[in-house]
């Protein structure tokens, strides 16, 4: 005789240590949506060669938990380079003087564990800037001009959607 199984309740993601968030804007008639999770510093270094959060020179999920997704309702240009409408995994490679922003065709995955460079649709290089005040919890913003900013600790890496 088998035991009855109980239906598993869906996870309440808002109770995670790194809660989910959405950055969204209408950019010149194109809906831009970024779904991500917000890790906190909690006394740790965000970026660095030995950082457990986002090591310099390594592919990062650009948040926590599931890989961050980047969705555009129409074809756009990212820092002048074409990107078709759709949903992408948004990965980054943080660096002290340069970041690589990666749009990957595999949008739904946990972290960057199964990330494959062969699935990259677009890569753009950006120069990070230093923020005046540290940001404790990783934050992504997108404004109506198309500026997407990734901010954490004292670092901001941004790119333009047009």
MIGU-107285 format. One record per residue: residue in three letters; x, y, z of N, C-alpha, C in turn. Coordinates in pm, whole numbers, plus 50000, padded with zeros to 5 digits. Atoms other than C-alpha are relative to their C-alpha. Layout:
BEGIN
ALAXYZXYZXYZ...
This chain:
BEGIN
UNK500844988350000500005000050000500895012550000UNK499184987950007501385033949909499375011050084UNK500444988549920501185064650125499455010749907UNK500484989050084499105093149988501045011249996UNK499044989050012501245121249858499275013250019UNK500574986749982500625156749958500565009249893UNK499554990350100500765183749698500955009850067UNK499024990649946503795205349753499565014149966UNK500374986150021502965241849800501095006949920UNK498964992450071504695265649561500835008050099UNK499104992549913507705282249717499635014850001UNK500194985649988507175317449848501375006549983UNK498674994650031510175333449678500315012850076UNK499754987549927509695365849873500664997550135UNK499385003349872510955347750184501454995449985UNK498615003750023514305338950026500935010750057UNK499034989949956517435355950168500315010349891UNK499824990950114517835371049819498665000649926UNK501364999850055514255381149730499955004049853UNK500154996450141512975384549373499655014849983UNK500324986150034512625418349205499825001049849UNK500204997450142511575432448869500325014649973UNK499744986550050512955462848689499295000849865UNK500834999650120510595474248415499825014449954UNK500264986650055510165504148183499554998849856UNK500354998650141508605514247854501075009249941UNK498914992550061511565525447644499645002649853UNK500364996150136510365543947333499084989749934UNK500985009550054507445519447287500384985450011UNK499565013849977509395488147381499984997150149UNK500045004049859508655470447709501304992750033UNK498765006349952511925461847888499734995050141UNK500265006149869511595437648182501214991750041UNK498875007649946514405424048398499544993550130UNK500365007649881513575396548649501284994950064UNK498755003849933516275390348908499764998050149UNK500055001049854516985382749273501085009050058UNK499194989549939518625407349513500854994850117UNK499135003949889521565393549714500465012350078UNK499494989249914522895414550004501474997550032UNK498575001149967526505421650097500224992850133UNK499865005949866526135412650467501474999350043UNK498604999349958529725423650530500994993649905UNK499115006550097531135405550226500345009649886UNK499644992250119532895419649921499174994949883UNK500815004150115530635419549615500874994749888UNK499165003450114533405418049357501444998550046UNK498605002549967536935405049376500364985949958UNK499555013250045539025375149280499524988850090UNK500405010449906538045356249593498575001850052UNK501374997649954534495369449629499124987849975UNK500935011050022531935341849684498735004849929UNK501224994550058529295365149539500105001849849UNK499834997150143530525377549199501495001549971UNK498554999350021534175368549137500385007349870UNK499484992950117536085391248899500494989949897UNK499525008450109536715375248561499224987249978UNK500815012150015534055348148600498575003649965UNK501404997750036530555345148455499165000050128UNK500874998449884528015357048713498555000449953UNK501435000450034524245351248709499355013850009UNK500484986149990523845388848774498825001050098UNK501015000149895521885384449095500224987850086UNK499935012249919521095353449299498904990549952UNK501015010250031519055321449269499974997249850UNK500095002450144517745316748913500795010849926UNK499314990050081519655334248637499055011649973UNK500774988150033518475369648572499524998949856UNK500515000050137516235372848267499765014349953UNK500134987050065516095402248027499044998049883UNK501035001550103512975405847809499755013349932UNK500384988250078512305430647529498874996049906UNK501185003050081508975432247345500235002349851UNK499664997250140510575444947021501514999249985UNK498554999850026513985443346856500575013350049UNK499354988049945516385467947019501485000049963UNK498544999350008519975479347013500525001650142UNK499344999349871522155473747319501365006349976UNK498774992550028524935499747316500354999549851UNK499814999450145524435501046939500014986649928UNK499985013350063524375463246878498604993850004UNK501355005350016521215445446756499714988150092UNK500515011149920519205422546985498534998349964UNK501375002950041515985405846865499065000250121UNK501005000949894512755407147066500064986050061UNK500005013149934512565379147324500495000950143UNK499515001149863513715367147664501344993150000UNK498625004849996517375361047740500464998350145UNK499295000349874519515350148032500975011749999UNK499094988549990521415381248148501124996450096UNK498815003449922524905372348265501005011449987UNK498944990050008527905394248335501324993550040UNK498665003449952531635390448376500565012850059UNK499494987949937532655416748632501515001149987UNK498564997250003536075432848603500265013550064UNK499654987349935537905461248774499845011749904UNK500054988950095538095482348457499034997749884UNK500935003050109535655464948220499094988450041UNK500965010949980532515443748247499534995249864UNK500655005550119531085420747983498564997050036UNK501435002649983527285420947960499634989649895UNK500285011450087526005388247812498504997549992UNK501385003950025522615380547657500064985949942UNK499875014150032522245342647640498624994449966UNK501315004950043519485323547459499354990550100UNK500585008649897519015300047758499615008750118UNK500474990549898516885322147981499724993350133UNK500435006649876515595297148235501044990050045UNK499035009149941518375281648440500335004850140UNK499644996549863519595280848798501435005250000UNK498664994349992522535303948850500685000249865UNK499215000550124525315301648594500654986349985UNK499375013249997526085264948657499954993049864UNK500145006350131524815253748314500225009849886UNK499734989850101525845285448131500934994549892UNK499155004050113527275278747784500235012249911UNK499654988450084529105306147593499494998249858UNK500495002750136527995289147269498565004949981UNK501394995350007524435300547354499895015350012UNK500044985349994525415337447378499475005649869UNK500554993150117523425359347141500735013249979UNK499334987050008525205391947223500865002050125UNK499124995849890528115404147436500375014649974UNK499554986150011528845440847503500915003050118UNK499044995849896531705456347700499595013750052UNK500314987149938531055484547946501065003150105UNK499074995549896533185504948184499225002350129UNK500704997549873532075503248549500385013750056UNK499734987549931531825534848756499894997750151UNK500035001049854532245540749129498865008650053UNK501124992949938529145550349326500475008050121UNK499644991649885529315577749590499724992850132UNK500385007349879527585555449847499804985349965UNK500175014250029527625517549872498524995849999UNK501335005850010524505497749777500064986250065UNK499965012549924523885469350029499394988449922UNK500715010650070521415449549820500085002549849UNK499864998850145522105443049451498715005449940UNK501164993450058519785465049246500215002249851UNK500014996950143518925467648877498905010249978UNK501024990250039517115498048739500005001249848UNK500104996550142515855506448392499095012249994UNK500834988050008514555540848305499475001949859UNK500684998250129512455554248019500945004449889UNK499024996450103515565567147839500714987549947UNK499375012550042516765530947817501264996550076UNK498805003349921519575532048072499674988650097UNK500095011149906519925498748253501245000850088UNK498884998949906522065501548567499994988050095UNK499775010949905523445472348770500845006050111UNK499314993249890524445485449114500134990950121UNK499755007749879526065468249408501315004550062UNK498844995149926528545478249675500295014249950UNK499694986650052530315508549524500154999949848UNK499825001550144530085496649163498685001249925UNK501124999750094527685505248882500544996449862UNK499735003350140527805489048538498695002649927UNK501254996650069525295502648288500154998749850UNK500045000650147524245499147926498695006449954UNK501174993250056521715515547695499214990749909UNK500955007050087518655500047531499335010749915UNK500664990250090517385519047224499194992749896
